[in-house]
Each structure stands twice: as C-alpha cells, then as structure tokens.
Amino acid sequence: MSTELDVSVVIPTCNRPQLAARAVASALAQTHHALEVIVVVDGPDPATSSALAGIGDPRLRVVVLPERGRAPRARNAGAREARGRYVAFLDDDDEWLPEKVATQLKLADASDAALPVVASRLINRTPRADSIMPRRLPASGEPLSEYFTVRRGLFYGDGFIQTSTIMAPAALLRAVPFTEDLRRQQELDWTLRAVRHEGVELIYASEPLVLWHQDEDRHRISLEMPYDQQLAWLRANRDLFTPRAYAAFTLSVLSSMAAPSRDGRRFRELLAEARDNGTPGALDYLTHMQIWALPPALRHRIRDMVVSRRAS
C-alpha cells in the first residue's frame, strides 16, 4: 500500500449533515487508503460541523468558509487545501463505490499524459430504477464538445460527465479552477477548458464507480433553469465548441431551459443562435421542436421508456 498521500477528496456541503456524513463514509471506505477527505462547509453550519466531528477518522479535515457561496467556490477552496497529488470531487448527496479511487489511480498511472483527468461511468439511481451513465464512452478522435452535446436519439444524449466522477491532478485544478458564478453545466465548462491545457488527457473508467442519487423531492442544481445566464455563457465560450456541438447544445440544453416560458421569441432566438453560430443537423431541429411541443413529464416518460428498451 502506498504511504504517500495520493488523493485529496473534496466534498462541498451546506446544511445537509446526514448526506455529508454518508458521502464522507463512502470516501473513507475506499480500498485505497492513502487519501485525505476535505469537507468544505459552504458558510457557517453548526449541524454539519457537529455531525462530522463525530466521525473520528484522522484522514478527515473540515474547512468552514466564512460566508456562503456556491459549490464551485467550495470546490476551488478544497483544491487549494489539497495535499494529495490528485483531487477527486464528491458531491455531498452522492456516494462512491469502494474501488473508485484505486481504479482511477491505476488508469492515471498507466497514462502517458502529464496531466491525466480520470472520470468514470456512474449508477444513476432514481426512485423508479437504476441506469448506467454515460451510455457510451468517447470514440477515438471524437471532439469532446461533440461527445458531450450531440445526440444520437431524439429523447436522450449519450455523452456525460458528472463532478463526483472526476479525479484530476491538483496542479491542474489550481491552474484551471471551476467557474464560481456558473449555476449549471459546471462540469462541462471545467472539462472543456481543462482539456485545452497542455498535457491533459481525459480518460474514462468503463465501469460505474459512483452512485448518483437523483431523489426527486430534493433540490439539485441540475434542476435549475438559468436560461439567460447559460446563453451568455455559451456565447462567451464559443471557442470551446465545434460548430456541430454549439448547435446541439443550443437546441437541446438551452431549449429545455427556455421551453417552460412558452415564449415564442426564445424559440426563434435559439433557432437563429444555432443556425448563425453552429451547424445544426436534422435531429437537432427535431429535438428543439419536441422539447417545445411536449410537456416535460411526457418527454421524461418517453425517454425512460426508450432508454429501458435499449438496455433490455
């Protein structure tokens, strides 16, 4: 067993002591023991601090930020505190499977890249069923912006990355921090910026190593719909996307954020955005239209049915 500190686990949390304690337990239960766990409490939170104080493992450190911000700010603070060669992020409402760190370290050590970033598949757990995401891994030579955004099916995408799956060199995270004022697409934003850094390679573990709990009665950042901010972010970061990916993101992700408004001006704005700045395909136009035509609950039921049939 390695005696050096290989990995710093960074867990941002706020006002969810039971969830934070569960996440910490899954990090401390890793088969690879040369790690530290840094819980970054996003603003004073006595209940969480008290719950963590009872764990009693010397590998656990708790950092309480003086005022509340958001998860990206807490992740950056944790990365600055890290003593390990790598930083692995864990959201407070997720869990790791026991071999997660060991598997990712093995892949990182086998890479020829100076700065390997290792992600993994995950188990998407909802009250209805479990599913494995992403459904496929990037193809050789496939632009990552297209892997993450271009759909092969009308009701679902294939490419995916989620924060709790990411392990990256601590030096890279200090050079390329998370964007602190971004409410959605934080992983996508960071990954597309990070892979442009010299010496970076994105690697995926083929097996699921994370439990992504999608409890439907609990607020998640991924359920927020900050349309105006996301459109501004996309326009400011056009160089991160191929024209194909730019159009796909516009007519799927942004379309989903705008559709609840039922504002025809936004419907037309997104079509123009995709055409003027990207290269939309037929499936992108169909995706945009079905998002606006079908109620979200119906779209989700159809998506679940299609994905279930593909998996069977």
Residue pairs with C-beta under 8 A, 6 or more apart in sequence:
1 32
1 33
1 34
2 32
2 34
3 34
4 34
4 85
5 34
5 35
5 36
5 83
5 84
5 85
6 32
6 34
6 35
6 84
6 85
6 86
6 101
6 105
7 32
7 34
7 35
7 36
7 84
7 85
7 86
7 87
7 88
7 101
7 105
7 167
8 35
8 36
8 37
8 38
8 78
8 79
8 81
8 82
8 83
8 84
8 86
8 87
8 88
8 170
9 27
9 35
9 36
9 37
9 38
9 87
9 88
9 89
9 90
9 101
10 38
10 40
10 74
10 75
10 78
10 79
10 81
10 82
10 87
10 88
10 89
10 90
11 20
11 23
11 24
11 27
11 37
11 38
11 39
11 40
11 78
11 89
11 90
11 91
11 92
12 40
12 42
12 71
12 74
12 75
12 78
12 91
12 92
13 19
13 20
13 23
13 39
13 40
13 41
13 42
13 45
13 48
13 74
13 92
14 41
14 42
14 43
14 45
14 48
14 68
14 74
14 92
15 45
15 47
15 48
16 48
16 92
16 93
17 45
17 47
17 48
17 50
17 51
17 52
18 51
19 92
19 93
20 39
20 48
20 51
20 52
20 92
21 51
21 52
21 55
22 95
23 90
23 91
23 92
23 93
23 94
23 95
24 37
24 39
24 52
24 55
24 60
25 55
26 90
26 95
26 96
26 97
26 211
27 35
27 37
27 90
27 96
28 37
28 55
28 57
28 59
28 60
29 98
30 96
30 98
30 99
30 100
30 101
30 102
31 98
31 99
31 101
31 102
32 101
32 102
32 105
35 59
35 84
35 101
36 59
36 60
36 61
36 82
36 83
36 84
37 57
37 59
37 60
37 61
38 61
38 62
38 63
38 78
38 81
38 82
39 48
39 52
39 60
39 61
39 62
39 63
40 63
40 65
40 74
40 75
40 77
40 78
40 81
41 48
41 49
41 62
41 63
41 64
41 65
41 74
42 65
42 68
42 69
42 70
42 71
42 73
42 74
43 64
43 65
43 66
43 67
43 68
43 69
44 64
44 66
45 64
49 62
49 64
52 60
52 62
53 62
61 81
63 77
63 78
63 81
65 73
65 74
65 77
69 180
70 180
70 181
70 183
71 91
71 163
71 186
71 221
72 177
72 178
72 179
72 180
72 181
72 182
72 186
73 178
73 180
75 89
75 163
75 178
76 173
76 177
76 178
76 180
78 87
78 89
79 87
79 170
79 173
79 174
79 177
80 174
82 170
82 173
84 170
85 169
85 170
86 104
86 105
86 108
86 167
86 168
86 169
86 170
87 167
87 168
87 169
87 170
87 173
88 100
88 101
88 104
88 166
88 167
88 168
89 163
89 164
89 166
89 167
90 96
90 164
91 163
91 164
93 213
93 215
93 218
93 220
94 164
94 210
94 211
94 212
94 213
95 210
95 211
95 213
96 164
96 209
96 210
96 211
97 208
97 209
97 210
97 211
99 209
100 120
100 209
100 210
101 167
103 120
103 205
103 207
103 209
104 118
104 120
104 167
104 205
104 209
105 167
107 116
107 118
107 203
107 205
108 116
108 118
108 167
108 203
111 201
111 203
112 201
113 199
113 200
113 201
113 203
114 198
114 199
114 200
115 168
115 169
115 171
115 172
115 197
115 199
115 200
115 201
116 169
116 200
116 201
116 203
117 166
117 167
117 168
117 169
117 172
117 191
117 194
117 195
117 200
117 201
117 202
117 203
118 166
118 167
118 168
118 203
118 204
118 205
119 161
119 162
119 165
119 166
119 167
119 202
119 203
119 204
119 205
120 165
120 204
120 205
120 207
120 208
120 209
120 210
121 132
121 133
121 134
121 137
121 165
121 204
121 205
121 206
121 207
121 208
121 209
122 132
122 133
122 162
122 164
122 165
122 208
122 209
122 210
122 211
122 212
123 130
123 131
123 132
123 208
123 210
123 211
123 212
124 130
124 131
124 132
124 133
124 212
124 214
125 211
125 212
125 213
125 214
126 214
126 216
127 215
127 216
128 304
129 304
129 308
131 307
131 311
132 208
132 311
133 160
133 162
133 212
134 158
134 159
134 160
134 161
135 156
135 158
135 160
135 307
135 310
136 158
136 159
137 204
137 206
138 144
138 147
138 159
138 202
138 204
139 147
143 242
143 244
143 245
144 191
144 192
144 195
144 202
145 192
145 240
145 241
145 242
145 245
145 246
146 159
146 242
146 244
146 245
146 248
147 158
147 159
148 157
148 159
148 160
148 161
148 188
148 191
148 192
148 245
149 157
149 159
149 241
149 245
149 248
149 249
149 252
149 253
150 157
150 159
150 244
150 245
150 248
151 157
151 158
151 248
151 252
151 283
151 284
151 287
152 158
152 283
153 306
154 283
154 286
154 287
154 290
155 290
155 299
155 302
155 303
155 306
155 307
156 303
156 306
156 307
157 252
161 187
161 188
161 191
162 187
162 210
162 212
163 186
163 187
164 210
164 212
165 209
165 210
166 187
166 191
168 194
172 194
172 197
172 200
175 197
176 190
176 193
176 194
176 197
178 186
178 189
178 190
179 186
179 189
179 190
182 189
182 229
182 233
183 221
183 224
183 226
183 229
184 221
184 222
184 224
184 226
184 229
184 230
184 257
185 230
185 233
185 253
186 221
189 233
189 237
189 240
191 202
192 237
192 240
192 241
193 240
194 200
194 202
195 201
195 202
196 240
214 220
225 256
225 257
225 260
226 257
227 254
227 257
227 258
227 261
227 266
230 253
230 254
230 257
231 254
231 273
234 241
234 246
234 249
234 250
234 254
235 277
238 246
238 277
241 249
241 278
243 277
243 278
243 279
244 278
244 279
244 281
245 278
246 274
246 277
246 278
246 279
247 274
247 275
247 277
247 278
247 279
247 280
247 281
247 284
248 278
248 280
248 281
248 284
250 270
250 273
250 274
250 277
250 278
250 280
251 270
251 271
251 274
251 280
251 284
251 285
251 287
251 288
252 284
252 287
252 288
252 291
254 270
254 273
255 270
255 287
255 288
255 291
255 292
256 291
258 266
258 267
258 269
258 270
259 267
259 291
259 292
259 296
260 296
267 288
267 292
270 288
271 285
271 288
274 280
274 284
274 288
290 299
291 299
294 302
